[in-house]
Amino acid sequence: MFEMKKVVVLLMVLVVISMDLLGQELQRFTLLNEKALPLIGATYSYAGQNAVTGTDGIVSFQYVRGGVMQMSYLGYGSWTLSDDRLQKIVSIGEYVRMPLEQNLQPVTVIAVRPKVTEREDHHLGFNEKMAHDAGDVLSQKPVLSGIRKSGSYGTDPVMRGFKYDQLNIVMNGTQSATAACPNRMDPPTSQMAPNMIQRIEILKGPYALRFGGGLGGTINFITEPALYTAQSALSGRWSGRYEENGGSYRSEGMLSWSGQHHNIALLGSLASGNDYRDGNDRKIQGDYTRNSLGTNMAYRVGENQSFRISAFHNWAKDVDFPSLMMDLRKDQTTMVNATHEATFLNRNLESWKTTVFLSAVDHRMDNLLKPLDPRMMDAGTDAKTNNIGGRSEGTWQFDNHRLYAGFDIKRERAKGVRTREVVMGPMTGKVFKDNAWQHGQIIRAGTFAEYHIRQGGWNMVGSFRLELNQSDLLDADQTFSDQYGDVSSTQVLPSVSVGAIRNLGQNLALGFWTARAMRSAGLTERYINRFPVGVDPYELIGNPNLKPEVNHQMDITLEWKNTKASINLDFFGVYLEDYITSLIVDDIPPLMPNRPGVRRFTNIDQAFKTGFEVDVDFNMNHWFAHTLDVAYTYGQDLDNHEPLPEIAPLDLRYGISMQDKSGRFTGRGVVRHVTPQNRVSTEFGESSSPGFTTLNVEGSYRLASNWKLQAGVHNLTNVSYAEHLSRSTLGTQAGLLNARGRNLYISTSIQF
């Protein structure tokens, strides 16, 4: 704790020292499109200064009082920014330009830094950069629910009932990490460092084939762009937050040195917390410690080429998992990637981008902190995973047509052994070793193309991906090999999607998307060796002979908007072939005597899902606004004629926000209502869950242009509730893991 305080003090000193280092003449902001992506190659003219935005979308200029900026970009038109408007944009740091014709591909953008756009689906601030678990950030939208095994750590996202390897979770469309823990204490989302992330794209459905084979969707974490300045400059920020319920403390900071051709940023975060209390004042185990340290380094060669290296290291220790038989004792993750990007002017080939990456996870879990009485056995698992790979993609522009094409490759490995030592009874002192991962390996190599056509009020998109999937075991357990013989597999997976959007008038647009996508089984489904990793206490055994899942999906989107309001509707239907699930087998005994039996992963012929999402934004005026978000999914196992397991119930959130005329004070209140979930799987012993309603309120005040203070209360009415996807606290008879009761927090952020 003392070391953490020293770091905080040092960051605050750096803030004070650096307040006067920024020049007053040079101004800049980032030009973004409707998806919060940089607009590359936009032209602008200001007071005799003429330039083109680079790969980062940065507009940089010397300020002249009374000057007017002229801007233009293909597909987005030409526009002007007055002096007053320009000064406001510079103070915010970003400007979002909407296209002349809207693309309604099913996508939600979560911004982890402020943006300016009336169509923004969700607006997050500096508090999310301090999050120690990106899974919690994702839960801000009802389209994403989460499997919770700990009250404080490792929320595993579920979207439209798709989970685990059915979701493609990547950083910058490329890099990923594999959970080393067989029980997924450390899902890929937990390995992302939120203070290095600019925004999160939630691509619903299997339509984003550029970024991999996401059967149910893609979650793309996009890091901060490199900011270049005409003169050498030092900038940074520091944020801190304290939560009363659980004594949680979080902080994060960034220090950046930039120039005309370079940008070097150092980032770090600290987070820790203790047990918390639910709405019934019952103590829930919730201890955790999580820190991270990272860097973004970029170098620009001229105006057309750039190199970038991003690297960060996360470490967590002594994290309570009251829903599991073990706790997380150590988790260390290193993620490194290097990117080269070249842009080309006056050519059909606009840019070419190549990235290589490495991800490594070192995980330790055991039961030594569990209050077991009697303690029959000491158990622990050491596990490691690593991913290496790369991606190369080109972008071509032909009048109103755009083409993305490239290839990618990734090798994924996992190894780990569970050690069990008997400490009571006639077998005291006996040690057993269980080969959990069997050093499983999967290699994926794919090629992809995505083609956009804008013509006469239509926007059409076609996407294709062909992937080769090879899997094998490098250290197979003998009993596992005896069951299957050949444990290797090679599968070829073609996937295709098409979409079209039609403007039906000035304010209304209709979109239609359909796809046939395939996914091979992941490491857990193929090679896990008798570990209880499912929703019930049965041990799971992998199956290397699993067929690929096939998803036939359709989305229909409808958007209406004017200057004050927007309504977005998304209806989807999913028909699944060879859906991967698990069934109880009677001829394999469990390794642990307290387990009811063993399940084997298998395919079922047919499953079905359908549902909808609704997003409504209504700005009554410049200081008062309403939002409404609703998500619902219905899932059915057509073979066994029962509901699919782990489907979240209907989730509705209504928010009211306001600000004063100066923009210094903002306030927000959100009511969340979740309906009961009675459509549960009896095959998996899934329990129904009651509905609940919570209220969150918060307010913020800008003490200065670079200093903001925020305070709020989560679960103001102190409701005792549990999310349907939370696991049971001590097994199937103990009930679901309860969420926090009333929780007061205060936070602050300083930028320079």
Secondary structure, 3 states (H helix, E strand, C coil): CHHHHHHHHHHHHHHHHHCCCCCCCEEEEEEECCCCCECCCCEEEECCEEEECCCCCEEEEECCCCCCEEEEECCCEEEEECHHHHHHHHHHCEEECCCCCCCCCCEEEEECCCCCCCCCCEECCHHHHCCCCHHHHHCCCCCEEEEECCCCCCCEEEECCEEHHHEEEEECCCECCCCCCCCCCCCHHHHCCHHHEEEEEEEECCCCHHHCCCCCEEEEEEECCCCCCCCCEEEEEEEEEEECCCCEEEEEEEEEEECCCEEEEEEEEEEEECCEECCCCCEECCCEEEEEEEEEEEEEECCCEEEEEEEEEEEEEEECCCCCCCEEEEEEEEEEEEEEEEECCCCCEEEEEEEEEEEEEEEEEECCCCCCCCCCEEEEEEEEEEEEEEEEEEEEEECCEEEEEEEEEEEEEEEEEEEEEECCCCCCCCEEEEECCCCEEEEEEEEEEEEEEEECCEEEEEEEEEEEEEEEECCCCHHHHHHHCCCCEEEEEEEEEEEEEEECCCCEEEEEEEEEEEECCCHHHHHCEEECCCCCCCEEECCCCCCCEEEEEEEEEEEEECCCEEEEEEEEEEEEEEEEEEEEECCCCCCCCCCCCEEEEEEEEEEEEEEEEEEEEEEEECCEEEEEEEEEEEEEECCCCEECCCCCCCEEEEEEEEECCCCCEEEEEEEEEECCECCCCCCCCCCCECCEEEEEEEEEEEEECCEEEEEEEECCCCCCCCCCCECECCCCCCCECCCCCCEEEEEEEEEC
